[in-house]
Amino acid sequence: MAAQIPYAHDDWDHGLAIGMQRFLSATLNSRYVGNLFVIVMTRSSLLKTLIMGATCFLLPYTISAIVGKRMALGPRTRLTVFLLTDLLLLTMERFIFMQTYGWVSGFANFVISSLFLAVYCYIALDIQRWKIPLSFLLSIATGLFIENLTLYVLLLSTYLCVTHWRRCRKLESQYLLMVLGALIGTAIMFSSSVYRTLAQTGTAVDGYRLFFTSNTFLILFAGHLLAHALNGRPDRTLRRASATCLALCLTVCVYLTVVFFQIGQCARQRIQIIEQAKQDGTTQIVLPAYPHREYLWDPDPTNDQRWIYFKEFYGIDPEIEVVIQP
């Protein structure tokens, strides 16, 4: 599925020199880690596929690992929680899906950030010496994806530090460094002038979507509920539960594979048409419309500036007319 997702919306300008300029100057926002993933993924289809594919597996795996570690689950119950988590992630509300899985830049800032948060929470479950430097670095990195996550990491790290001190009367270095990292991440995130403009005018650049991260917490909660329901049940019940989740998960995966394969076919056809038109020197390029557009976020340019970025991204002469078939 990851290999079939086309570039869309502002992926085109992120994949150009102006995207790198915005990243370095933070003129759009200070989501340095999220935007770094965008810069990488819009410059290499192979890396885009590898990063998106790995994230789609690791996110439900990490969520199920959190539930499994907190509740000391057996392997079969943990597998069932993993399958349920994966199923819920792939069956999110369509509007959320199209802005995350159907848009490379959205995926980088919202889905990958959720993976970082899940790893962050997993590491925070206990204290170990090897986790100290990783906790510090992860606190900074997780705070540099989206603004609400920045504040959440700051609050969570502070809560962990204070709670541990009240319980043990000791300031644990791992939690102290998590707070320090969160403070550094917060300072960097809100250093951009865009946030001063937001405070003064009450508006933000393109708006800030919070839906995917919120849903991730709900899915984590659902995983806990399932684990509570299955914990201590006989093997027959566990086998039925895992078989049901597996069947549902496979059904959704097959359906999405078919949908995105058709989208990927259209994307490859478009590239072939563009390359052929550049060789032939035609003055007009007619591109087929994407099927299943309800799974993609603005796959075609929606204004003149987007058309400029689209043409530059695919190496099309600015004077050539590009038409999308209805």
N, C-alpha and C positions, 0 to 999 in steps of 0.2 A: 504494500500500500504506500509506503513512504517513497518508493521510487516513482510512483505515478503522480504525485502531487505537483502541479505546475506552479510556477511563480506567478504572483498576483498582487493587485493593489499597489502598495509601496515597496514590494520586493524589488521592482525594477530600479527605482532610484537608490535603494540600499546597495544594489549590485554595481553601481556606477561610482565614479570619482566623487560625486557630490555626497554619496552615502558615507564614504570614508571621511570626508570633510566634516559632515554633521557629527559623526562618531567622535572624532578628535576634539571638536570644539564644543560638543554638547549643546548645540543650538536648538535641538529638538527636545531632548530630555537628557537625564544623567543615568540612564539605564545601561551602564557601561558593559556589564557582563552579558545581559540579554542582547544588546546591540552587537557585541562582539560575535556572538553566535550567528546573528543575522548576517553580518558582514562575511563570515566564513561560508555560511550555507548558501548565500546568493552568488557566490563566486565559484562554487564547485557542486555540481549535481551529485557527484559521488559522495562527498562529505555530507551533503544535505540528507541523502538517503541513509547513510550510516548513522548519523546523529539522531534523525527522527525515528528510525527503526529501533535503535538501542534505547531511546527514551521511552518509546511505547511499551517496551518489555520491562525496563527497569523501574518505571513508576509503579505499576501494580505489584511488582515483586517486592519493592521496598515497603510499600504500604502493608502488604501481607506479612512482611518480616517484622514490622513494628508490632502488629497485632500478635503475631506468633511469639515474639520475645516477651511482651508484657504479660501474656496469658499462658506461657509455657505450653504451646499447642503441639500436638503430634504432627507428623509429616502429612497425613491424609487431610486433617482439618486445615492445616496451613495451605495445602494445595487448593482446597475448596474455597478458602478466603481469597487466594490469588485469582482463581477463575471468576469469582463474583466481582472482585475489584476490577479486573480487566473488562468484564461485561458492562459494568456500570460506566466505566470511562468511555467505552466505545458507543454507548447508547445515550450520551448526554443530549440535552435539548438541542435541536437543530441549529438554532441561532448561535449557541455557544460552540458547537462542533465546527461550524463553517469559519468562525473567527480564530480557531485554534488549530485543529487538524487540517483545515482547508486553506490555510494561509501561513506561509513559511515564517514571516516575521512574527505573527501572532503565536505560532507554535514556540518560537524561541523565547519569547518573553513570558508566556503563560504556562505552557506545558513543561518546558525545561526548568522553569523556576519552581514549579510544583515538585519536580524530582529533587532539586536541590533542597527544598524545604523538607521533603520526606527523609532524605539522608541526614539532614540537620537534626530532625526529631529523633531519628534512630540512634544517632551518636549521643544525643543528650539523655538517653535512657539510663545510662550508667556512667561511672567515672573510671577511666583507665588512662595511664600515663601516655600511651601512644596517641591518644585522641586529642591531647592538649593543642599541639600546633595545627592539627586538622580542624579542630573546633574553631580556632581563631580565624583561619583562612576562610572557612565555610561561612562564618558569620558575616564577614565582609562581602564575600561573593553573593550570598543569598540576598543580601540587602541591596544589590545593584541590578535587580531585574525589573520589579514594578513597585510603585510607591507604597501601596498598602502592605506588601510583603516586608518592605524595609521597616515599617513601624511595628509590624507583628514580631519580627525577629528581635527587635529592640526590647519589646515588652516581654517576650518569652524568655530571653536570656536574663533579663532583670528578675523576672519571677523565679526562675530556676536558682539563681544566685541567692536571692533573699530567702527562699524556701529552704534551701540547703543550710544556710547559716542559722535559721531559726530552729531547724531540726538537730543540727550537729554542733552548733556554736563554733563553726569553722568556715572560713572563706576559702572555698575550693578553687584552686588555680584554673582548672578547666572552665568553670562557670565564669570566673572573673575575666578570662580572656575572651569568652563568648560575648560578654557585655562590652568589652573594649572593642572587639571586632564589629559588633552591631553599631556602636557609636561612630566608629570610623566609616562604616557603610552608610549610615544615616547622614553624616556630614558631607560625604561625597555625593550622595544621591540628590540632596537638596541644595547643592552648591550652584546649580545652573540658574541662570537668570529667568528661565521659563517659569520657575516656581514663584519668583517674585511677581511676575506678570499675573500668574494665577491668583496670587493673594490679593493683588490690586484690582483685578478685573472680574474675578470669579469664573474665568474660563480657562480651559486647558487645551493644549495642542492635540487635536483629534480625539479627545476624551480618554479616560483611563478605565479599561474593562477589568472588572474584578470577578467575573462569574466563574471562571475555571478554577481559580484557587479556592473559592468558597465551596464549590462542588467537591473538590478533593477532600476537604475536611468532612463533608457529608458522607463521602465514600469510605473514609477511614472509620467514621462512626458506624456505618453499615457493616463494615468488616468486623468490628467489635461485637455488634449485635449477633451476627451470624456465628461468630466464635463462641459467644455465650450460649447460644441455642444448641450448638453441636458438642460443646465440651462435655465429656463424660458419657456421650451417647454410645450405643453399641456399634460395632463395625458395620453392620448391615445398614444402619441409618446414615453413617458417614459415606459409605459407598454410593448410596442412592443420592445423597446431596451432591457429592462430587460429580457423579455421572450426569445429574440434571444441569449443574452449572457448566460442565464441559460441553454438553449438547447445545445449550443456549449460546455459549461463547463461540463455538464453532459455526453455528448458524449465522450469527452476526458477522463473524470474520469472513465467511464465504460471501455473504451479501456485499459487504464493504469492498472485498477484493474484486468482485465483478464490477461494482460501481466505479471504483478508482482505476481499474484496468481500462475501462472504456474512456475515462477521462484522460488517462495516460496515452492511449492510442491517439486521441484527438490532439494532445500536446505535441506528440512526435510528428503527426501529420502537419501541424502548423509549422514546425521547424523545417520540415522538408519543403513545404511550399515557399517559405521565406528564402531559404537557401537557393532554391531553383529560380525564384524571381530575381534574386540578386545576380545570378549568373546570366539570366536572359535579359536583364536590363529593362524590365517592364516598369510602367509608371503606376500600376495599381496592383495591389496584393489583396486577394480575397481569401479570408481565413474562415474555416468552419467554426460554428458555435460549439462551445463545450456542452456535452451532455451532463445531466445531473448537476446543474449549476447551484442547486440548493445546498450542495456540500462544499462550495467554494466561496471565498470572500472576494468579491469584485475581481473576477478573473480577466475582465477586459477593462481597458482605460475608460474612466468616467468623465474626464474633462481634458482640455487641451494640454495642460501641463503633464498629465499622466501619459498622454499620447507621445509627448516629446521623450519622456523617460522610456516608454515602451520601445519606441523606435531605436533609441540609442542603445538600449540593453541588448536588442537583437541585431544591431548593426544595420538597420534599415535607413536609407537616405531620407532625411527630413522632408524632401519634396515628394516622395512617393506616397500615394494615397493608400491607406490600409482600411479595408472594409471587413466587418464581421458579418457573416451570413446570419439572417434572422432564424 
